[in-house]
């Protein structure tokens, strides 16, 4: 859902990492379009209240190509340059794209949204991490539908995975799908290129997770 948030001086201050005590949203003079999204990348720089991460294809029309700014109220002491993080919040634009983060977590191993290189011919990365939204049967073939985030972090995409080896999954399971051999008829589909992301692999991330307000 798109919504309009008043910004102006507030947005510029956020970009600069500057706090303006007492500045109310009603005082802002410009409207900035905002979208909720999830985005991830490797930390390139930490300055004031900003974390700059590397995001391919972002801010292509300005000097800070492939750099994306995440604005926070405070920087967690465990975050350092080189860490891989995932953030959720409102995407804003004042001169360049940036995010006002609602939550940020440190990412390790299987908890990334995408793995491998981007494959133009399937409009996805080599491996996509998502969740099962449907279990079905078509022409005597069992399949599951996996929903994952698109390259822009906003669009939701689906792929049907046909199961020929007796695999069993449940709606809501977190899985990894290999997209290299995906094909398209009316929908994208692939056969058997799926594995469950075990809960124990991500439980160790809890100590590295924090929320900023």
C-alpha positions in Angstrom: 0.0 0.0 0.0 1.3 3.4 -0.9 0.9 6.4 1.3 2.1 10.0 1.4 4.2 11.2 4.3 5.1 14.9 4.9 8.8 15.3 4.8 10.8 18.3 3.5 13.2 19.5 6.2 12.6 16.4 8.2 13.6 14.1 5.3 16.7 16.2 4.5 17.7 16.1 8.2 17.3 12.3 8.1 19.6 12.0 5.1 22.2 14.1 6.8 21.9 12.1 10.0 20.9 15.3 11.9 18.4 15.4 14.8 16.0 18.3 14.9 14.4 18.3 18.3 10.8 19.6 18.3 10.4 19.4 14.6 6.8 18.1 14.0 5.6 16.4 10.8 3.1 19.2 10.4 5.9 21.7 9.9 7.3 19.8 6.9 6.8 21.6 3.6 7.1 18.8 1.0 5.4 15.5 0.3 7.5 12.4 -0.2 6.1 9.1 -1.5 6.7 6.2 0.9 6.5 2.4 0.5 7.0 -0.3 3.0 9.7 -2.8 1.9 12.3 -5.2 3.1 15.9 -4.7 1.9 19.2 -6.3 2.6 22.8 -5.6 1.9 26.4 -5.4 3.2 27.3 -2.5 5.4 29.6 -0.1 3.6 29.7 2.8 6.0 28.2 3.9 9.3 27.9 7.7 9.8 25.8 9.2 12.6 22.3 7.8 12.4 22.8 6.4 8.9 23.9 2.9 7.9 24.9 2.8 4.2 24.6 -0.6 2.6 25.4 -1.9 -0.9 22.3 -2.5 -3.0 22.8 -3.2 -6.7 20.8 -1.0 -9.1 19.9 1.5 -6.4 20.3 5.3 -6.9 21.6 4.8 -10.4 21.1 8.4 -11.4 23.3 10.0 -8.8 26.8 9.8 -7.5 26.0 7.3 -4.8 25.2 4.4 -7.2 24.6 1.1 -5.5 24.6 2.8 -2.0 21.4 2.8 0.0 20.9 4.7 3.3 19.1 3.3 6.2 18.1 5.9 8.8 17.9 4.8 12.4 17.4 6.5 15.8 20.5 4.7 17.2 23.2 2.4 15.9 23.4 -1.0 17.5 26.9 -1.6 19.0 27.2 -5.0 17.2 26.9 -3.5 13.7 30.1 -2.9 11.9 31.3 -2.4 8.3 31.2 -5.6 6.4 28.2 -7.1 8.2 25.2 -8.2 6.2 21.9 -6.8 7.5 18.2 -6.9 6.6 15.9 -3.9 7.3 12.2 -3.3 7.0 10.7 0.2 6.9 9.4 3.0 4.7 11.2 3.8 1.5 11.5 7.5 1.0 13.0 9.8 -1.6 14.5 13.3 -1.0 17.2 13.7 -3.7 17.9 9.9 -3.4 16.2 6.7 -2.2 16.6 5.8 1.5 14.7 4.0 4.3 13.4 5.0 7.7 13.9 1.6 9.4 11.3 0.0 11.7 13.3 -3.1 12.3 16.8 -4.3 11.4 18.4 -7.7 11.9 21.8 -9.1 11.3 21.7 -11.8 8.6 23.8 -14.9 8.6 23.7 -18.0 6.3 20.3 -19.1 5.2 18.4 -16.1 6.5 19.1 -13.9 3.4 16.3 -13.1 1.0 18.4 -14.0 -2.1 21.6 -16.0 -2.8 23.8 -16.2 -5.8 23.9 -14.0 -8.8 20.9 -12.4 -10.5 19.5 -14.4 -13.5 18.0 -12.0 -16.0 16.2 -14.8 -17.9 14.1 -15.8 -14.9 14.0 -12.4 -13.3 15.3 -13.9 -10.0 18.4 -14.8 -8.2 20.0 -18.3 -8.3 18.4 -19.1 -5.0 15.3 -17.4 -3.6 14.3 -17.7 0.1 10.5 -17.6 0.6 7.5 -19.2 2.3 5.0 -21.8 1.1 1.6 -20.2 0.5 -0.3 -23.1 -1.1 -0.2 -26.9 -1.4 -2.0 -28.5 -4.4 -2.2 -31.2 -7.0 -2.4 -30.6 -10.8 -2.8 -33.5 -13.3 -1.8 -36.0 -10.6 1.3 -34.0 -9.7 1.8 -32.6 -6.2 3.1 -29.0 -6.0 3.7 -26.2 -3.6 3.5 -22.4 -4.3 6.4 -20.4 -2.9 6.2 -16.7 -2.5 9.4 -14.6 -2.4 10.5 -11.0 -2.6 11.4 -9.6 -6.0 14.7 -7.8 -6.8 13.2 -4.4 -5.7 12.3 -5.7 -2.3 8.7 -4.7 -2.8 7.1 -6.9 -5.4 5.9 -10.3 -4.3 6.5 -13.2 -6.7 5.3 -16.8 -6.9 6.7 -20.0 -8.3 5.1 -23.4 -8.4 7.5 -26.3 -7.4 6.4 -29.7 -8.6 7.3 -32.5 -6.2 8.2 -35.9 -7.7 10.3 -37.4 -4.8 7.6 -37.6 -2.1 8.7 -34.4 -0.4 6.4 -33.1 2.3 5.9 -29.4 3.2 3.4 -27.3 5.1 1.9 -23.9 4.4 4.2 -21.4 6.1 7.4 -23.4 5.8 10.4 -21.4 5.0 12.2 -22.8 1.9 14.9 -22.2 -0.6 14.2 -22.6 -4.3 16.9 -23.0 -7.0 15.7 -20.8 -9.9 18.3 -21.7 -12.5 16.0 -24.3 -14.2 12.7 -22.4 -13.8 10.4 -22.3 -16.8 7.3 -20.3 -17.6 3.9 -21.3 -19.1 1.1 -19.2 -17.6 3.1 -19.3 -14.3 6.7 -19.8 -13.3 7.4 -23.4 -12.3 10.3 -25.7 -11.5 10.6 -29.4 -10.5 12.0 -30.6 -7.2 14.5 -27.7 -6.8 13.5 -26.9 -3.2 14.7 -27.5 0.3 13.4 -26.5 3.7 15.3 -23.9 5.7 15.5 -25.6 9.1 14.4 -23.5 12.1 17.6 -24.4 14.1 19.7 -22.7 11.4 18.2 -19.3 12.2 17.5 -19.6 15.9 21.1 -18.5 16.6 20.2 -15.2 15.0 17.9 -14.1 17.8 20.8 -12.6 19.8 21.8 -10.5 16.8 18.3 -9.1 16.2 17.1 -5.7 17.4 14.4 -3.3 16.7 14.8 0.5 16.4 11.9 2.9 17.1 
